[in-house]
Amino acid sequence: MPVYRMPTPAQISERFAGRVDGAARLSSPEITALAGTHPDILSFWSTAVLGGNEQSQIQPLASLQGRMPAAALPLLGQPREFMGAVRLDYTRGALADKLQALYKKKNPDGRQRLETVCRTAGELVFTHVAQNAPDTQAYSDRLPVVPQTMVTIDRKTGRTQIGFPGQEAPQKYDVNGSVHSIATFGPGLTGAIFSSALMQGELRNISFISGGMGAHFVNHFIELGLQAAEMGIVQARQSRSGVSGLPSGYDVHAFSVPERNYYADGIAAAIGSMAARHEVLDISVMSSVYDAGVEDCVAGIQGSHELLRPGGLLVLKSPLESRPGEAGMDVIVPAAQAVFGDPVAAGFVNISHQIFDDIPVGRPTDFAIFRR
């Protein structure tokens, strides 16, 4: 049997440049510059521009020296002063501008080319970060993620719980009844982790609803993670060994990866598709989707009310106050109260993850849970 060898960082960057070239129509010097850029930088670019990760959007320019050709600088970002240092803003680079233009065209050719870039970036981030950095700290350093709302199975009681990062310890809320179907709006790059936490429960189906320019990047990254989990479970069953990363004592035969549905056109469109399929949800999660805007978030709340079974739960987490174009808790809680009544649980969420020590993180954030 042939032995699979992980690609080197140089091979990862070269593969990325080659695939992006055809979709983004790059010049020969631009292709060469991308191919010579370290995949750590390309991963940060991907999570910032396509993954919407605010904390990875800017990096100290000095830290990038020797890791990317000078010609890659205008392609990947623009230097700007922030917090007393010159940093590279990935959202202002020529490649990001090209992808924005494709996204705004809204024609089949442009969308197909954009999806190609998104899927290529998803493979790069998964290959370089998730597989080449199995150590937790290395994974966190290379792939910045903020703490997410989680639905988990308590190992001792077997009960499903909804958890939020707290000031001293995670806050958890017990869910009554079986959980067979969940929808998570704006899952982000933690979508696979979200799903993996439920593999030992009764979950049969999970819907991932993404939107915006990088929706296919997020969805493809999630799917790659879940495919890897499926393969790991099969191999562990065949070899009668444990699954890597799980504590001892877990029965691998009790694990299964749920069926999944992916939506890439935003919340309102997904709600319409799910209603047409007569989906019934046990839990609907709208965590940190405030930048989807008021119209989409309200559509998600109202649509969740129609899709949830009696007793099903809507979970909201968002900054307390909305900025222009956002739907914070000051907007979505009243919208939820109008159809669900008062929340059954609410509280403060502690967002403490930092990518760069000198950049402050977080806005005052709350959660609220409503019962159908």
N, C-alpha and C positions, 0 to 999 in steps of 0.2 A: 504494500500500500504506500503511495507517495506521501512524503512528509510535507505538510503545509508549513511554509515559512512566512512569518509576518513581514510585510514590506518595510523597508527602511524609511526613515523620515524623508530622504531625498526622493525615493520612489513614490511616496504618498503625494508629495508636492507636484511631481512631474505628472502623475495621473490626474490630479485635480486640474492643473493648467491645461492639459490636453483636452479634457472633457468640457471645461468651461469655454474654451476657445470657440468651438463651433456654435455654442448657444449665445454667447455674449459678443461674438464677432470681434475678437481682440486682434491687435496688430502683432507682428512677429516679436518686436521688443517687449511688448506687454506679456506675451506668453512666456518668454524667457525669464522675465522678472518674476512672474508668479511661480514658475518652476524652481527658481532659486530661493524662494521664501520658505523659512522654516514652518512646518505644519502647525506648530504651536500658535504662530501668528495667524495663519489661515483659519485655525479653529476659533480664535478670538474674533476674527473678522466675521466668520459664519454665525456665531452666536449673537454678535452685536447687530449685524445688518439683517440677517434672516431669522434669527431666534428672538429678536426684540429684547435681548438682555441688556438692560441699562447699565449695569455695573461693568460690562465688558466693552462698552462703547469707546472708552478712552484708556490709553495706556501711556505711561511715561516714555517719551521718545528715546531717552537715553538707554532704556532697557532693551530696545530693539536693535541697537547698533550691532552690526556683524551678523545679524540673523535675517536680513532681507536686503536685496540689491537696492541701490538708490533709485533705480527706475521703478521699483514697486511702490515707492512712497506715495506719489500722486494717484496711483491706481487704487490703493487700499485705503487711503485716508488723507486728512489734512491736519497739519500741526496747528494746535491752538493752545493758548495759555489757559490753565485751569488749576485752581488751588495752588498757585505759586510755582507751577512747573509747566514745561512745554510737553504736551501730550499729543498722541495721534488719535484723532477722532475718526473712527472707521466709517461712520455714517455719512461722511462728507467726501468720500473718495470717488474717483471716476467710475469704478466698477459698480459701486452702489447706485450711482446715478444712472448707469446703463440699465440696471435691473429695475429701477423705479420707472424708467421709460417703458420697458417691456410690460410692467404690471399695469401701467395706465392705458396702454393701447387697448387692452381688453379684446383682443382678437385671438383666434385659435393658434396662429403661428407664434405670436408673442408669448402667450400663456404656456405653450409647449416648450419653448426655449427657456422660459423662466423656471418651469418645473424641472427641466434637465439640470440647470444650475443648482436648484434646491436639493435635488436628490444626490447630486455629486457632492455637495457640501455636507449633506447628512452622512454619506459614506465616509468622507474624510474625517469628520469629527468622531464618528463611531469607531473607525479603524484606529485612528491615532490616539484618541483620548480614552475611550472606553476599554479598548483591548490592550493598548500599550501602557496604560497606567492603572493596573488593577489595585494598587495601593490607594486607600481612601484619600489620603492627603494629596497625593499626586493627582488623583482624579479631580478633586476639588480645586486644586490650583490651576489645572489645565482647562477644566470645564466649569466655569463659575455658574452656580445656581443659587437662587434664594430659597429659603425653607418654604415648603409648600404644604397646603392643606392635605392631609393624608386620611385615607380610609383603610383601616388595618384590622387584622384578626388578633384578638388577645389570645396568646398561646395557652394561658391557664384556664380561662373561662370559655374560650371558643366563640365569644361574642364579637360582633362587628363594632368597631369604634371609629368615630371621627375625631381626628387629632389636629391640634394647632400648636405651633411653637409658643411657649409661654415665657414669662419673665424669669421664672426659676425652674420650672419643669413643664413639659408638654401638657396642654390642657386636652382632656379627652371627654367625649360624649358618647354614651352607649346607644346603639341602634337597636330598636325592638324589631323582632321578626327577621325573616330570611332576606338576604340581599342577592338577587340574581342578575340585576341589570343596573348599570351606572352610566351616566353621561358626565363627562368632565369637559367644561368649556374653557378654552385657552390652556391646554395641559402643559404647554412648554416642554422643555427638554427633560423634565422629571416625569413625563407621562409613563414611560416604561417602569420606572420605580414605583409610581402610583399603582399601576396594575400588578406588579410583582408582589406588592404587599398583600394582595388578596388571593394569591394562588392556592392557598390552603383552605379557602372558604368555599362558599356555594356559588360564587360569581360565575355566570355563564356568558354574559355579554357586556362589553364596555364600548362606549362610543367616545371617540376623541374628536372634538370640534375645534378646529383651528381656523384662523382667518388672516387676511393681510398678505403682504408680498411673500413672506417666508412660510406660509402654511404647509406647503409640501415638504419643506426642509424639516419642520417639526414632526410631521406625521411619519416621514420616512425614517427619521432617527428613532422614533418610538418603535416602529415596526421592526427595525433591525435589532433593537434590544430585546423585544419579545420573541423574535425568531431565535436569537441566541439562547434565551431562557428555555424555549421549547427543546432545542437541541441538547441543552445541558440536562434537562429532565430525562429525556430519552436515553442518553448515554449513561446517566446514573442508574436508571432502572436496569439497563442491560449489564452494567458492570457490578450492580448491587453495591454501589458506593454512594456516598453523600453527594449533594450538589454543592459545588464550590460557593462559598460565601454564606452558607446557612449554618446556624449553630448545630452542634451534634444533638441527636435526639429527634430530629424531624424525620417523618416518614415520607420518603420521596414519592411513594405511590399515592399519597394524599394530595400531591401537587398537580395542578393542571393550569394551562394558560387559557384564559377565556377567549371566546370569539370576539373579534373587534371590528368596528365600523369606523371609517375615517371620513371626516368632512373637512373641506378646505375653502369654503366660500363664506365663512363667518357664521355668527350665531343665528340670525334670523333665517337664513337659507337652510341651515341644518335643522332648525325646528320644523320647518315646512316638510322637509324630506322625512324626518323621523315620524311626524304625524301621518304622512301618507303611507308609511310602512306599519302604522298602528303599533309603534313601540310603546311598551309600558316600562316605566322606570321605578326603581326603588329609591335611588338617590340621584339628585342632580347637583353637581358641584360647579359653582361659578366663583373661582378663586383668582384674584388679581387679573381680571379681564376688563378693568376700568377703562383702558385705552381703546376698547372697542367702541366706546361712545354710548350716549344715552339711549338712542333708538335700538341698537342691537342688544344692549343689556336688558332693557325693559322687555324686548321681545323674548329674550331668554327666560326671564322670570315668568312672564305670562304663559309662554309655551311649556315651561316646566310644570306649571300648575295643571295644564291639560294632560301632560304625559305621565305625571307621577300617579302611582296607585294610591288609594286611600291609606293614609298613614305614612306615605313616602316623604322624604325629606329634601328640602332645598337648602343648600349650604352656600352662604355668601361670605367672601372675605375681600376687603378692599380698603384703600386709604379712607380715612374719615371724611376728608374734604376733597371735593372735585376741583381739578384745574380745568381751564377751558378745553372743551372737547372730551372730557372724561366723565365717567359715571362712578363716582365714589359712593361711600356708604350714605352720604347725605342725599343721594339720588335713589339708590337701589333699595334701601330699606323701606322708605315710604311706598315705593312701587310694589314691593313684596307684601307689605302690610295690607295693601288695598285688595289683594286677592287671597292671601293666606291668613290674615289676622296677625296677631302679635307673635314674635319669635318664641320658640320653646327654650332657646339658649342663646347667650350673647356674651361677648367679652373682648378683651384686648389681646392683640397678637404681637409678639416680640419678633421683629425682623432684625436679625443681628449679623447676618452673613456679610463679610467684606472681602472684596477681591484685592483692593489696594488699601494698605493701612491708612494712607493719608486722605482717602476720599470717604466722607461720611455717608452712611447708608440709612435709608429708611424714612418713612413718613408715618405719623401716627395711624395705626391700622387696627380695625376691629373685625370680628366675625359675627355672624348671626345665622341661626338655624331655624327654619320654618317647617311646619308639618302640614301636609296636605289634608 
